[in-house]
Structure formats: C-alpha cells, structure tokens
Amino acid sequence: MTRPAPAGSRSTPRLSRSDRRTQLLDAARLVFVAQGYHSAAMDDIAVGAGVSKPVLYQHFPSKLELYLALLAESAQDMVQRVRQALDGTEDNQDRTRRAVRAYFTYVADDAQAYRLIFESDLRGESSVETVVERATADCVEAITATITADTGVDPQRARLLAAGMVGLSQVSARWWVAQGGGVPVDEAVELISTLAWRGISRFPMHG
C-alpha cells in the first residue's frame, strides 16, 4: 500500500539537461549583468537558479565557462537579429531601417544582455575578445553581403561600408539606452537609419 505524501510536500518535476541549462543561464545573466564578472559569485547564481552549487558545477565547471556560454548565447542573439532584419525585406531602405532597429531593440531588451558584449569587465580575456569580435564580424559580413549584392561596390569596399553601418548602429543604440531612451525608440531608429541610408543609397544598384 502506497503511503500518501506528507502534508505540504510536493514532488518537483526533474528538468531535462537542456532545460536546466537554460534555467542556469537565465539566473547567471541576471547576476553577471548586475554585478559584472569579477564581482559575481557562483553561490549567488546557484541561489538565483534554485539549485545547489554542485548542480551548477555539473553543467559549468567554472565561472569563466559559464560566462562564455552566456556571452556566446547573447552574441548569437545579436547576430540573429541583424540577419533576420536583412532577410525580412528586399527593399534596401527598409533593410537599413530594420538593421538599425535590430541594434536598438537588442540594447533595449529588459535582460540587458548587451552589457555582456559591449561593457564586459572581462574584455582583456582572449576568449571573451574572440566571441565579441566574431559577433561583430558576423554582423559586418551579413551587411556586406547585402551591399555587395545590391550595389556596384566591390567586396572590400562593401565590407568597409558595412563596418561603418555596424559602428553607427551599435554606438548610437548604446548611447541612446545610456541616456534613458529620452528619444522614443521609433524616432531614434528613424533618425539613425535616415543618416545611414543617405550614405548607402548614393551607391547605385546594378543595372
């Protein structure tokens, strides 16, 4: 005969490994964003995730490995937003607007994951630099491909134009959010995308 569970006790469903990993990364993001890498403690992350520290170390053997996993996820999110912005339309002016908006919505996200990429206190670490540089390069290459395909500009010059557009979008978006978003996001995107488009549109389409 099966005995009933004691009053007030409940069985907690066991999470799959992937779900547990997501849970741990979500908790780590909150701690790293709020405290930075050096001040963050694995104890705080474990408490935030509602797990024991041994469970945390089963998934991430070190704080650096956990940070790099989170950084890679955040970088991939940024790159994916830019790629989707470019793929969402064939109108190049709209592509410019969408690409700029991708950066603004990325930095405006409540999770503030952009701080891990652009404001990390671990930027001197080579493994961190590699992830950040790769993400920026991927964004540049995505925009380069569009410029090369739709204008008469050769790949080398298209890449330089793309780097300029990425820099403009990144810096403007970060400055905007640091100022508390005083300019409404739609207006901010329109201002910066108009600035970018007036430059990019001077290059003729193939024809």
C-alpha positions as CSV (number, residue, x, y, z in Angstrom):
1,M,0.0,0.0,0.0
2,T,1.4,3.4,-1.1
3,R,1.6,5.9,1.7
4,P,0.4,9.4,1.0
5,A,3.0,12.2,0.8
6,P,3.3,14.2,4.0
7,A,1.1,17.2,4.1
8,G,2.7,20.2,2.4
9,S,5.2,18.2,0.4
10,R,5.2,18.2,-3.4
11,S,7.3,16.4,-5.9
12,T,9.2,18.7,-8.2
13,P,9.5,17.5,-11.8
14,R,13.0,16.9,-12.8
15,L,14.2,19.2,-15.6
16,S,15.9,17.9,-18.7
17,R,19.5,18.8,-19.1
18,S,18.7,21.4,-21.8
19,D,16.0,23.0,-19.6
20,R,18.3,23.0,-16.6
21,R,21.0,24.7,-18.7
22,T,18.5,27.4,-19.8
23,Q,17.5,27.9,-16.2
24,L,21.1,28.3,-15.1
25,L,21.9,30.7,-17.9
26,D,18.9,32.8,-17.1
27,A,20.0,33.1,-13.5
28,A,23.6,33.8,-14.4
29,R,22.6,36.6,-16.8
30,L,20.9,38.5,-14.0
31,V,23.9,38.2,-11.8
32,F,26.6,39.0,-14.4
33,V,24.6,41.9,-15.8
34,A,24.1,43.4,-12.3
35,Q,27.5,42.7,-10.8
36,G,29.9,42.2,-13.6
37,Y,32.1,39.1,-14.0
38,H,34.6,39.8,-11.2
39,S,32.1,40.6,-8.5
40,A,29.6,37.8,-9.5
41,A,29.7,34.7,-7.2
42,M,28.7,31.2,-8.3
43,D,26.8,30.9,-4.9
44,D,24.6,33.8,-6.0
45,I,23.9,32.2,-9.4
46,A,23.1,28.9,-7.8
47,V,20.7,30.6,-5.3
48,G,19.1,32.5,-8.2
49,A,18.5,29.3,-10.1
50,G,17.2,27.5,-7.0
51,V,19.9,24.7,-7.3
52,S,22.8,23.6,-5.2
53,K,26.3,24.7,-6.2
54,P,27.3,21.1,-7.1
55,V,24.4,21.1,-9.6
56,L,25.7,24.3,-11.1
57,Y,29.2,22.9,-11.4
58,Q,27.9,19.8,-13.1
59,H,26.8,21.9,-16.0
60,F,29.5,24.6,-15.9
61,P,32.8,23.6,-14.3
62,S,34.0,27.1,-13.8
63,K,32.7,30.7,-13.6
64,L,34.5,31.6,-16.8
65,E,33.0,28.7,-18.7
66,L,29.5,29.8,-17.5
67,Y,30.2,33.4,-18.6
68,L,31.5,32.3,-22.0
69,A,28.4,30.2,-22.6
70,L,26.2,33.1,-21.7
71,L,28.3,35.5,-23.8
72,A,28.1,33.2,-26.8
73,E,24.3,33.0,-26.4
74,S,24.0,36.8,-26.2
75,A,26.2,37.3,-29.2
76,Q,24.3,34.8,-31.3
77,D,21.1,36.6,-30.4
78,M,22.5,39.9,-31.6
79,V,23.8,38.4,-34.9
80,Q,20.5,36.6,-35.5
81,R,18.5,39.8,-35.0
82,V,20.6,41.6,-37.7
83,R,20.4,38.7,-40.1
84,Q,16.6,38.5,-39.7
85,A,16.3,42.2,-40.2
86,L,18.2,42.0,-43.6
87,D,16.2,38.9,-44.7
88,G,12.8,40.3,-43.8
89,T,12.5,42.6,-46.9
90,E,14.0,43.2,-50.3
91,D,13.6,47.0,-50.0
92,N,17.1,48.3,-49.2
93,Q,15.8,51.4,-47.4
94,D,13.6,49.2,-45.2
95,R,16.6,46.9,-44.7
96,T,18.6,49.8,-43.4
97,R,15.8,50.8,-41.0
98,R,15.4,47.2,-39.8
99,A,19.1,46.7,-39.3
100,V,19.3,49.8,-37.1
101,R,16.2,48.8,-35.2
102,A,17.8,45.4,-34.5
103,Y,20.5,47.1,-32.5
104,F,18.1,49.4,-30.7
105,T,15.8,46.6,-29.7
106,Y,18.7,44.4,-28.7
107,V,20.1,47.0,-26.2
108,A,16.6,47.9,-25.0
109,D,15.8,44.3,-24.1
110,D,15.0,44.0,-20.4
111,A,17.6,41.3,-20.0
112,Q,20.3,43.9,-20.8
113,A,22.5,41.1,-22.3
114,Y,24.2,43.7,-24.5
115,R,26.2,44.7,-21.4
116,L,28.0,41.4,-21.5
117,I,29.2,42.1,-25.0
118,F,29.8,45.9,-25.0
119,E,30.5,46.6,-21.3
120,S,32.2,43.5,-20.0
121,D,34.8,43.9,-17.3
122,L,36.5,40.8,-18.7
123,R,37.4,42.3,-22.1
124,G,41.1,41.6,-21.5
125,E,40.4,37.9,-21.6
126,S,41.3,36.5,-25.0
127,S,38.4,34.0,-25.1
128,V,35.9,36.9,-24.4
129,E,37.5,39.1,-27.1
130,T,37.2,36.2,-29.6
131,V,33.4,35.9,-29.0
132,V,32.8,39.7,-29.2
133,E,35.0,40.2,-32.3
134,R,33.3,37.2,-34.0
135,A,29.9,38.6,-33.4
136,T,30.8,42.0,-34.7
137,A,32.4,40.4,-37.8
138,D,29.4,38.2,-38.4
139,C,27.1,41.3,-38.4
140,V,29.6,43.1,-40.7
141,E,29.6,40.2,-43.1
142,A,25.8,39.9,-43.2
143,I,25.5,43.6,-44.2
144,T,28.5,43.3,-46.6
145,A,26.7,40.5,-48.5
146,T,23.7,42.7,-48.9
147,I,25.7,45.8,-50.1
148,T,27.8,43.7,-52.5
149,A,24.7,42.0,-54.0
150,D,22.7,45.2,-54.4
151,T,25.3,47.9,-55.4
152,G,28.2,48.2,-57.7
153,V,30.7,48.2,-54.8
154,D,33.4,45.6,-54.6
155,P,33.5,43.3,-51.5
156,Q,36.4,45.1,-49.9
157,R,34.7,48.5,-50.0
158,A,31.3,47.0,-49.2
159,R,32.9,45.5,-46.0
160,L,34.2,48.9,-45.0
161,L,30.7,50.4,-45.6
162,A,29.2,47.6,-43.6
163,A,31.6,48.1,-40.7
164,G,30.7,51.8,-40.7
165,M,27.0,51.0,-40.5
166,V,27.5,48.5,-37.7
167,G,29.6,51.0,-35.7
168,L,27.0,53.7,-36.3
169,S,24.2,51.5,-35.1
170,Q,26.0,50.0,-32.1
171,V,27.3,53.2,-30.7
172,S,24.1,55.2,-31.3
173,A,21.9,52.4,-29.7
174,R,24.2,52.2,-26.7
175,W,24.3,56.0,-26.2
176,W,20.5,56.1,-26.6
177,V,19.9,53.5,-23.9
178,A,22.5,55.1,-21.6
179,Q,20.6,58.3,-21.8
180,G,17.5,56.6,-20.6
181,G,15.8,56.4,-24.1
182,G,14.7,60.0,-23.9
183,V,14.0,60.0,-27.6
184,P,11.2,57.5,-28.4
185,V,12.6,54.3,-30.0
186,D,10.8,54.7,-33.3
187,E,12.0,58.3,-33.7
188,A,15.6,57.3,-32.7
189,V,15.6,54.4,-35.2
190,E,14.3,56.7,-37.9
191,L,16.9,59.4,-37.2
192,I,19.8,56.9,-37.4
193,S,18.5,54.9,-40.3
194,T,17.9,58.0,-42.3
195,L,21.5,59.1,-41.6
196,A,22.8,55.7,-42.7
197,W,20.5,55.4,-45.8
198,R,21.5,58.8,-47.1
199,G,25.0,57.5,-47.3
200,I,24.4,53.9,-48.5
201,S,21.8,55.0,-51.1
202,R,24.4,57.0,-53.0
203,F,25.8,53.8,-54.4
204,P,23.9,52.7,-57.5
205,M,22.1,49.4,-58.0
206,H,23.5,47.0,-60.6
207,G,21.8,47.7,-63.8
